[in-house]
Amino acid sequence: MNDSTATTAGAAELFDPNSYDPQHLDAESRRLLRATIDWFEERGKTRLLADDQNRVWYSEFLDFVRREKLFSTFLTPAAEGNGDQRWDAARNAALSEVLGFYGLQYWYAWQVTVLGLGPIWMSDNAEARRRAARLLDEGAVFAFGLSEKEHGADVYSTDMVLTPDGAGGFTASGGKYYIGNGNVAGMVSVFGRRADLEGPDAYVFFAVDSQHEKFDLVRNVVDSQMFVSEFTLQDYPVSAADVLHTGQEAFSAALNTVNVGKFNLCTASIGICEHAFYEAITHARNRVLYGNPVTDFPHVRQNFVDAHARLIAMRLFSARAVDYFRSASAEDRRYLLFNPITKMKVTSEGERVVDLLWDVVAARGFEKDTYFHMATRDIRALPKLEGTVHVNLALVLKFVPNYLFDAVEHAEVPTRLDPADDEFFFRQGPARGLGAIRFHDWETAYRRFAHVPNVARFHEQAAALRTLLTEAAPDAEQQRDLDFVLTVGQLFTLVVYGQLVLEQAALTGLEPDVLDQVFDVFVRDFSASAVALHGKASSTGAQQAWALAQIRKPVVDEERFARAWARVEALSGAYEMRP
């Protein structure tokens, strides 16, 4: 969590249900987060795992959400709510992490509600907004009807067709696929196109009721507690009161909703990794093989220290990204670079964390009485939601020229933990103009920590990326080779990732030791991506020479590593979910 009052040690600590009390939040937010934790802990691990294995629909969780007005408090913008209700990305991130910690299925009910609400809160349709606020207050969940079986999330190719009914409304017919909460959603925000228009003018976002007789719930497409629905509409009546957006605004609402909602993927991944980490270190620290504790083996310690460093980096980057999102405006849209990195990089790092831990716990990671076996399955889902890593990497590449070569002055973005309503989320404007977004000097954060050995070493690698793009830039054919340019994207992403990690480290007073260990990992990662670039079939001699020149060994410090291991070892037994 991002906390301006964080202690030096606190910035490196993991979420711990035993002691969690986010002092930076208001009393009602803290109460609701604590109530959520207590609800899961009182049910216990046995019930949590049994419900997962038996694919039990989480009606009791939704009853809790309704009773406590959890989603309505966190997801109703101040303009539509009252009292403690607001849309606050900092506290939303906190809840997302908590839900991920206990299970992706619970987080998913929250996540698709966030997505379903996006087009509604962005709409000028006051009646639809009032209806959504009332349903939220009554405990309803929501759904986002964008993707289709044949087209995925390709909004250009929707087969959901609205035909004018001659009375000012429409009838909608078509199918949607992979739509979470589609079985119970109070409102489903559905994307389609008009039959009587062509091009962008034809787009429509409209709201439907999952319980309507013309709403055909076909099936749950996954084998899980979650209900990820396929549904069809057949001559579903759509009145003016149901229309949320038309034309190009409908297209922008789809993309802007993804900007708001898919951010939560990173905090879910963090929560899953934290719970898995506690289980893994406690198991390994108390297991003896060949007469020695498992954690005496050097490769085991290396895995744990690397996993911990990656997890700390995930937390630091994600917390700082919240600040940019909350401080965004029509004049400052830097969040549009940082958001796809939360979706792609943080979630991919989550996979690496779990894999490092799994290499230690081995067969124990398959056993059905562990949270870990859930984590190994669920952590894989997050990088694959919303377009996959590759789609987000391709998006990130659009920002390379301005980020690396054309910095401008920006007011410094502060830590944003204030209880403000993030109303800009719902007026982001047209989803275009990414190439015009300008950034502050990314090297400022690196220079601030030049005294940290591995930060300095990574900075050398990062700065060399400019050399690649000026002296050995991909030619026209390579730029059409997505496999090649995505490797360049991985290198660029690491530079941006490191920048926000450093900014958050400065804000939280992170120990230099911890930061040095994090960048020990980054130096190796950059080197590995350079090797990958060298090996590409189309790489030129100049590019290969550049790649080999960027292979670096991290600055080794055995005493620093020993202190890093001590921090990890101290987590053994620190948390175990109640039986």
C-alpha positions in Angstrom: 0.0 0.0 0.0 1.1 3.5 -0.7 1.4 5.4 2.6 3.0 8.7 3.0 3.6 7.9 6.7 5.2 4.5 5.9 8.2 3.7 7.9 11.4 2.6 6.1 10.7 -1.0 6.9 7.0 -0.7 6.2 7.5 0.1 2.5 9.0 -3.4 2.1 6.4 -5.3 4.2 3.7 -7.5 2.7 0.0 -7.3 3.4 -0.7 -9.1 6.7 -4.3 -9.7 7.8 -3.2 -10.0 11.4 -2.1 -6.4 11.7 -3.6 -4.6 8.7 -4.9 -1.2 9.5 -4.4 1.4 6.7 -4.1 4.5 8.7 -4.1 6.7 5.6 -7.7 5.9 4.9 -10.8 7.3 6.5 -12.6 5.4 9.3 -15.4 3.9 7.2 -13.0 2.6 4.6 -10.8 1.0 7.3 -13.9 -0.5 8.9 -15.0 -2.0 5.6 -11.6 -3.4 4.7 -11.2 -4.9 8.2 -14.7 -6.4 7.9 -13.8 -8.0 4.6 -10.7 -9.5 6.1 -12.6 -10.8 9.1 -15.3 -12.3 6.9 -12.8 -14.4 5.1 -10.8 -15.3 8.2 -13.9 -16.3 10.2 -14.9 -18.7 7.4 -11.4 -20.1 7.4 -9.1 -21.9 5.0 -10.9 -25.2 4.9 -14.2 -23.6 3.8 -12.3 -21.3 1.3 -10.6 -24.3 -0.4 -13.7 -26.5 -0.3 -15.8 -23.9 -2.0 -13.2 -23.4 -4.6 -12.9 -27.2 -5.3 -16.7 -27.7 -5.4 -17.2 -24.6 -7.6 -19.7 -23.1 -5.1 -21.3 -19.9 -6.3 -20.3 -17.2 -3.8 -23.7 -16.1 -2.8 -22.7 -15.7 0.8 -19.9 -13.3 -0.2 -22.4 -11.3 -2.3 -24.7 -11.2 0.7 -21.8 -9.8 2.8 -21.2 -7.2 0.1 -24.9 -6.2 0.1 -25.2 -6.2 3.9 -22.1 -4.0 4.4 -22.7 -1.9 1.3 -19.1 -2.6 0.4 -19.3 -2.2 -3.4 -21.7 0.8 -3.2 -19.4 2.6 -0.8 -16.3 2.0 -2.9 -17.8 2.3 -6.4 -20.4 5.0 -6.3 -18.9 8.4 -7.5 -19.6 11.2 -5.1 -21.9 12.9 -7.6 -24.2 9.9 -7.5 -23.7 9.0 -3.8 -23.7 10.4 -0.3 -21.5 10.3 2.8 -18.6 7.9 2.4 -19.4 7.0 -1.2 -16.8 7.9 -3.7 -14.6 6.4 -6.4 -11.2 6.5 -4.9 -8.5 4.6 -6.7 -6.2 4.4 -3.6 -8.8 2.6 -1.5 -10.1 0.6 -4.5 -6.5 -0.7 -4.9 -6.5 -1.7 -1.2 -9.7 -3.7 -1.6 -8.5 -5.3 -4.8 -5.4 -6.5 -3.0 -7.4 -7.9 -0.1 -9.8 -9.8 -2.4 -7.0 -11.2 -4.5 -5.3 -12.4 -1.3 -8.2 -14.6 -0.5 -9.1 -15.8 -4.0 -9.3 -14.6 -7.6 -13.0 -15.6 -7.7 -14.0 -13.0 -5.1 -11.8 -10.4 -6.7 -13.5 -11.2 -10.1 -17.0 -10.4 -8.8 -15.6 -7.0 -7.8 -13.6 -6.5 -11.0 -16.3 -7.1 -13.5 -18.6 -4.8 -11.4 -16.0 -2.1 -11.8 -16.0 -2.7 -15.6 -19.7 -2.8 -15.9 -20.1 0.5 -14.1 -17.5 2.3 -16.3 -19.8 3.1 -19.3 -22.6 4.0 -16.9 -20.7 6.5 -14.8 -19.2 7.9 -18.1 -22.6 8.4 -19.6 -24.7 11.6 -19.8 -27.8 9.4 -19.2 -28.8 10.6 -15.7 -31.6 8.1 -15.4 -29.2 5.2 -16.0 -26.8 6.6 -13.5 -29.5 6.9 -10.8 -30.6 3.3 -11.6 -27.1 2.1 -11.2 -26.6 3.9 -7.9 -29.8 2.5 -6.5 -28.9 -1.1 -7.6 -25.5 -0.8 -6.1 -27.0 0.4 -2.8 -29.2 -2.6 -2.9 -26.2 -4.9 -3.3 -26.3 -5.6 -7.0 -23.2 -6.5 -9.0 -22.6 -5.4 -12.6 -21.2 -6.8 -15.9 -19.3 -5.5 -18.9 -20.7 -6.9 -22.2 -17.9 -6.2 -24.6 -16.2 -9.4 -25.8 -17.7 -11.9 -28.2 -16.9 -15.5 -29.0 -15.7 -14.9 -32.6 -14.1 -11.5 -32.1 -12.8 -11.4 -28.5 -12.5 -7.7 -27.4 -12.2 -6.5 -31.0 -14.7 -3.6 -30.8 -14.4 -3.0 -34.5 -16.1 -6.3 -35.3 -19.1 -6.5 -33.0 -22.0 -8.7 -34.1 -24.3 -7.3 -31.5 -26.8 -5.4 -33.7 -29.4 -2.8 -32.7 -32.3 -2.3 -35.2 -34.4 0.8 -34.9 -37.9 -0.1 -33.7 -39.7 2.9 -35.3 -40.6 4.4 -31.9 -37.3 6.0 -30.9 -35.8 2.8 -29.5 -34.2 -0.3 -30.8 -34.3 -4.1 -30.6 -30.9 -5.7 -29.9 -29.9 -9.1 -31.1 -26.6 -10.9 -30.8 -24.3 -12.7 -28.4 -21.6 -11.9 -25.9 -19.0 -14.2 -24.5 -16.8 -14.3 -21.4 -19.0 -11.9 -19.5 -18.4 -12.1 -15.7 -21.4 -11.8 -13.4 -23.7 -12.3 -16.4 -25.9 -14.6 -14.4 -27.0 -12.0 -11.7 -25.9 -8.5 -12.9 -28.4 -5.8 -12.1 -27.2 -4.0 -15.2 -25.0 -5.2 -18.0 -23.3 -2.5 -20.1 -23.4 -3.9 -23.6 -21.4 -2.7 -26.7 -23.0 -3.1 -30.1 -23.7 -1.3 -33.4 -26.7 0.1 -35.2 -28.0 -1.7 -38.3 -28.9 1.5 -40.0 -25.5 3.3 -39.8 -21.9 2.6 -40.9 -18.5 3.2 -39.3 -17.9 4.8 -35.9 -21.3 6.5 -36.0 -23.0 3.1 -35.6 -21.4 2.2 -32.2 -23.8 2.1 -29.2 -23.3 1.2 -25.5 -26.6 0.3 -23.8 -27.7 -1.3 -20.5 -29.6 -4.5 -20.2 -31.1 -6.5 -17.3 -29.7 -10.0 -16.9 -33.1 -11.2 -15.6 -35.1 -9.9 -18.6 -37.0 -12.5 -20.6 -35.2 -11.5 -23.8 -31.8 -12.1 -22.1 -30.8 -15.7 -22.7 -28.1 -16.9 -20.3 -26.5 -19.7 -22.4 -23.9 -21.1 -20.0 -20.9 -20.6 -17.7 -17.9 -21.0 -20.0 -15.4 -21.8 -17.2 -15.2 -24.5 -14.6 -15.0 -22.3 -11.6 -16.8 -20.6 -8.7 -17.0 -17.6 -11.0 -19.8 -17.3 -13.5 -18.2 -16.2 -16.7 -21.2 -16.2 -19.0 -22.2 -16.6 -22.6 -25.4 -14.8 -23.2 -27.6 -13.8 -26.2 -30.1 -11.1 -26.8 -33.0 -11.8 -29.2 -35.0 -8.7 -30.0 -34.2 -7.3 -26.6 -36.1 -3.9 -26.3 -33.7 -1.0 -25.8 -35.3 2.3 -25.0 -33.7 5.8 -24.9 -33.4 5.3 -21.1 -31.1 2.3 -21.7 -28.7 4.0 -24.2 -25.5 5.0 -22.5 -23.3 6.2 -25.4 -23.5 6.5 -29.2 -21.0 6.9 -32.0 -17.4 7.6 -31.3 -18.2 8.2 -27.6 -19.3 4.6 -27.3 -15.9 3.5 -28.7 -14.0 5.8 -26.3 -16.2 4.5 -23.4 -15.0 1.0 -24.1 -11.3 1.9 -24.0 -11.6 4.3 -21.1 -13.5 1.7 -19.0 -10.6 -0.6 -19.6 -8.2 2.1 -18.5 -10.1 2.4 -15.2 -11.0 -1.2 -14.6 -8.1 -3.3 -15.8 -5.8 -1.4 -13.5 -7.1 -3.8 -10.7 -5.3 -6.7 -12.3 -2.0 -5.6 -10.7 -3.3 -5.5 -7.2 -5.1 -8.9 -7.5 -1.8 -10.4 -8.6 0.0 -8.8 -5.6 -2.6 -10.2 -3.2 -2.3 -13.7 -4.7 1.5 -13.6 -4.5 1.5 -12.4 -0.9 -0.7 -15.2 0.4 1.4 -17.8 -1.6 4.6 -16.3 -0.2 3.5 -16.8 3.4 2.6 -20.4 2.7 5.8 -21.1 0.8 8.3 -19.7 3.3 6.6 -21.2 6.3 6.5 -24.7 4.6 10.1 -24.5 3.4 11.5 -23.0 6.7 10.1 -26.0 8.6 11.0 -28.8 6.2 14.1 -30.9 6.5 15.7 -32.7 3.6 18.9 -34.7 3.7 19.4 -33.6 7.3 19.2 -29.9 6.6 16.4 -27.4 6.6 15.4 -26.7 3.0 16.1 -23.0 3.5 19.8 -23.8 4.1 20.3 -24.6 0.4 21.7 -21.6 -1.5 19.4 -22.0 -4.5 16.4 -22.0 -2.2 17.5 -18.8 -0.6 18.1 -17.2 -4.0 14.6 -18.1 -5.2 13.0 -16.6 -2.1 15.1 -13.4 -2.2 14.4 -13.0 -5.9 10.7 -13.6 -5.4 10.5 -11.2 -2.5 12.4 -8.5 -4.5 10.0 -8.9 -7.4 7.0 -8.7 -5.2 8.3 -5.6 -3.5 8.8 -4.0 -6.9 5.3 -5.0 -7.9 3.9 -3.2 -4.9 6.1 -0.1 -5.3 5.2 0.3 -9.0 1.5 -0.2 -8.6 1.3 2.2 -5.7 3.0 4.9 -7.6 0.9 4.3 -10.7 -2.2 5.1 -8.6 -0.8 8.5 -7.9 -0.5 9.3 -11.6 -3.9 7.9 -12.3 -5.5 10.0 -9.5 -3.6 13.2 -10.6 -4.5 12.8 -14.3 -6.2 15.4 -16.3 -6.8 16.2 -20.0 -3.4 18.0 -19.9 -1.6 15.1 -18.1 -2.3 11.7 -19.5 0.9 9.9 -18.5 -1.2 7.3 -16.8 -2.0 5.9 -20.2 1.6 4.5 -20.3 1.7 3.3 -16.7 -1.7 1.6 -16.9 -0.8 -1.0 -19.5 2.4 -1.7 -17.6 0.3 -2.5 -14.5 -1.8 -4.9 -16.6 1.1 -6.5 -18.4 4.3 -6.2 -16.4 3.1 -6.5 -12.8 0.9 -9.5 -13.6 3.7 -11.2 -15.5 5.9 -10.6 -12.5 3.3 -12.3 -10.4 3.7 -15.4 -12.5 7.4 -15.3 -12.0 7.1 -14.9 -8.2 4.8 -17.9 -8.0 7.0 -20.0 -10.2 10.1 -19.1 -8.1 8.2 -20.2 -5.0 6.8 -23.3 -6.7 10.3 -24.5 -7.6 11.0 -24.6 -3.8 7.7 -26.1 -2.5 7.6 -28.5 -5.5 4.9 -31.2 -5.0 3.4 -29.4 -2.0 2.2 -26.8 -4.5 -0.2 -29.3 -6.0 -1.8 -30.4 -2.7 -5.5 -29.5 -2.3 -5.2 -28.3 1.3 -3.1 -25.3 0.3 -3.9 -21.9 -1.0 -0.8 -22.3 -3.1 -2.5 -24.7 -5.5 -5.1 -22.1 -6.1 -2.4 -19.5 -6.7 -0.6 -21.5 -9.3 -3.8 -21.7 -11.3 -5.1 -18.2 -10.8 -1.9 -16.2 -11.2 -1.8 -17.3 -14.8 -5.1 -15.8 -15.6 -4.2 -12.2 -14.9 -1.7 -11.5 -17.7 -4.1 -13.1 -20.1 -7.1 -11.0 -19.3 -7.8 -7.9 -21.5 -5.8 -8.6 -24.6 -2.8 -10.5 -23.3 0.7 -9.3 -22.6 1.4 -8.8 -26.3 -1.4 -6.3 -26.9 -0.4 -4.2 -23.9 3.3 -4.3 -25.0 2.3 -3.1 -28.5 0.4 -0.2 -26.8 3.4 0.6 -24.6 5.6 1.0 -27.7 3.6 4.0 -28.8 5.1 6.0 -26.0 8.8 5.2 -26.7 9.8 8.4 -28.7 8.4 11.0 -26.3 9.4 9.1 -23.2 13.0 8.5 -24.1 13.9 11.5 -26.2 11.5 14.4 -25.6 11.0 15.1 -21.9 9.2 18.2 -20.7 8.6 19.8 -17.4 5.7 18.5 -15.3 4.6 19.4 -11.8 5.7 16.7 -9.5 2.9 14.2 -8.8 2.4 13.8 -5.0 1.4 10.7 -3.1 -2.3 10.5 -3.5 -4.0 9.0 -0.5 -6.4 11.8 0.1 -10.1 10.8 0.3 -11.0 12.5 -3.0 -13.4 11.4 -5.7 -11.6 10.5 -8.8 -14.1 12.1 -11.2 -11.6 12.5 -14.1 -11.9 8.7 -14.6 -15.3 9.3 -16.1 -14.4 12.2 -18.4 -11.2 11.0 -19.9 -12.3 12.2 -23.3 -11.5 10.6 -26.8 -9.4 7.5 -26.7 -6.8 8.8 -29.1 -3.7 11.1 -29.3 -1.3 8.8 -27.4 1.6 10.0 -29.5 1.1 13.5 -28.2 1.5 12.6 -24.5 4.7 14.0 -23.0 6.7 12.8 -20.0 9.0 14.2 -17.4 12.7 13.3 -17.4 12.8 9.6 -16.5 16.5 9.8 -15.5 15.8 12.1 -12.6 14.6 9.1 -10.5 17.7 7.1 -11.5 20.1 10.0 -10.7 18.5 10.3 -7.2 19.6 6.8 -6.4 23.0 6.8 -8.1 24.6 5.8 -4.8 22.8 2.5 -4.9 25.1 0.1 -6.8 22.6 -1.9 -8.8 20.5 1.2 -9.6 23.6 2.8 -11.1 24.3 -0.3 -13.1 20.8 -0.7 -14.4 20.8 3.0 -15.3 23.7 2.4 -17.6 21.7 -0.3 -19.3 18.6 1.8 -19.5 20.4 4.8 -21.0 21.9 2.6 -23.6 18.4 1.9 -25.0 18.6 5.4 -26.6 21.8 4.2 -28.4 20.0 1.2 -29.8 17.1 3.4 -31.1 19.4 6.0 -32.7 22.4 4.0 -34.0 20.9 0.5 -34.6 17.2 1.2 -34.8 14.8 -1.4 -36.2 14.4 -1.0 -39.9 11.0 -0.9 -41.7 10.8 -4.7 -42.0 11.8 -5.2 -38.4 9.1 -2.7 -37.3 6.6 -4.9 -39.0 8.0 -8.0 -37.2 5.9 -8.0 -34.0 8.1 -10.7 -32.4 11.2 -8.4 -32.8 9.6 -5.2 -31.6 8.0 -6.8 -28.6 11.5 -7.7 -27.3 12.4 -4.0 -27.6 9.2 -3.3 -25.8 10.3 -5.6 -22.9 13.5 -3.6 -22.6 11.6 -0.3 -22.7 9.1 -1.5 -20.1 11.8 -2.3 -17.7 13.1 1.3 -17.8 9.6 2.7 -17.1 9.0 0.1 -14.4 12.3 1.0 -12.7 11.5 4.7 -12.8 8.2 4.3 -10.8 9.8 1.9 -8.4 12.4 4.5 -7.6 9.9 7.3 -7.3 7.9 5.3 -4.8 11.1 4.2 -3.0 11.9 7.9 -2.5 8.4 8.7 -1.2 8.3 5.8 1.3 11.9 5.9 2.4 12.7 2.4 1.3 15.9 1.0 2.6 18.8 1.2 0.1 19.5 -2.5 0.8 16.0 -3.5 -0.4 16.2 -1.3 -3.4 19.7 -2.6 -4.3 18.3 -6.2 -4.2 15.3 -5.2 -6.4 17.7 -3.7 -9.0 19.9 -6.8 -8.8 16.9 -8.5 -10.4 16.4 -5.8 -12.9 20.0 -5.9 -14.1 19.6 -9.6 -14.8 16.3 -9.1 -16.5 17.6 -6.4 -18.8 20.5 -8.7 -19.7 18.2 -11.6 -20.4 16.1 -9.4 -22.8 19.2 -8.2 -24.5 20.2 -11.8 -25.1 16.8 -12.5 -26.5 17.2 -9.5 -28.9 20.6 -10.8 -30.0 19.0 -14.2 -30.8 16.2 -12.9 -33.0 16.4 -14.2 -36.5 16.3 -10.7 -38.0 18.7 -8.9 -35.6 21.5 -7.0 -37.5 25.2 -7.1 -36.6 24.9 -3.7 -35.0 21.9 -4.8 -32.9 23.7 -7.9 -31.8 26.8 -6.0 -30.8 24.6 -3.6 -28.8 22.8 -6.5 -27.1 26.1 -8.2 -26.1 27.4 -4.9 -24.7 24.4 -4.6 -22.4 24.9 -7.9 -20.6 25.8 -7.0 -17.1 26.4 -8.9 -13.9 24.7 -7.2 -10.9 26.9 -5.8 -8.2 27.3 -8.7 -5.7 27.2 -8.0 -2.0 27.0 -11.1 0.2 26.2 -9.1 3.3 23.3 -7.3 1.6 22.0 -10.7 0.4 22.2 -12.1 3.9 20.2 -9.2 5.2 17.7 -9.7 2.4 17.4 -13.4 3.3 16.9 -12.4 7.0 13.9 -10.3 6.0 12.4 -13.2 4.0 13.1 -15.8 6.8 11.3 -13.6 9.3 8.1 -14.1 7.3 8.0 -17.8 8.2 5.0 -18.3 10.4 4.1 -14.6 10.3 0.7 -15.4 8.8 -1.4 -18.5 8.3 -5.1 -18.4 7.5 -7.4 -19.6 10.2 -8.4 -23.2 9.7 
